[in-house]
Every structure is written in structure tokens, then in C-alpha cells.
């Protein structure tokens, strides 16, 4: 019988921000600095950048991995 395990990894990704101007976009982007946050559901988007249904803040589904950030542990506990 197989078991499910998990491991955290370090990822770099692009966040797309819809804003009225660059100043507003910078303010929104600063909220990500030195912070832990989670994206899920509609925020991870493969929509085209000109799609009117692109969320105001979205995370590209394409990411670059930079190795393990923690130990492997059981996901079933």
C-alpha cells in the first residue's frame, strides 16, 4: 500500500496586477514583500493577459523551482 507524502519547495513566479496606474500597481505589489501568502482557485490563472476575466491579482501557472524548503513528511497525519 502506498502512502502520500509532502514536501515544501521554493518557487519563483510572476504575479500579474491589474491597476489604474503604475503607482497603484506598486502599492499592491508591496503587499507581497516579506510576507507569506497563499494563492488558489481563480488566482492561479492561465488566461491571456488581455482577457477581461483575468483576476485583478493573479499568479502565473508557470513557476521556477529552487529546491526543497523543508523535510519530506506524511500528508496523511
Residue pairs with C-beta under 8 A, 6 or more apart in sequence:
3 74
3 76
4 74
4 75
4 76
5 72
5 73
5 74
5 75
6 72
6 73
6 74
6 75
7 68
7 70
7 71
7 72
7 73
8 68
8 69
8 70
9 65
9 66
9 67
9 68
9 69
10 65
10 66
10 67
10 68
10 69
11 63
11 64
11 65
11 66
12 63
12 64
12 66
13 59
13 60
13 62
13 63
13 64
14 59
14 60
14 62
15 29
15 32
15 57
15 58
15 59
15 60
16 45
16 49
16 54
16 57
16 58
16 59
16 60
17 25
17 28
17 29
17 56
17 57
18 54
18 55
18 56
18 57
19 25
19 28
19 56
28 57
39 59
42 55
42 58
43 55
43 57
43 58
43 59
44 58
44 59
44 61
45 54
45 55
45 58
45 59
45 60
45 61
46 61
47 53
47 54
47 58
48 54
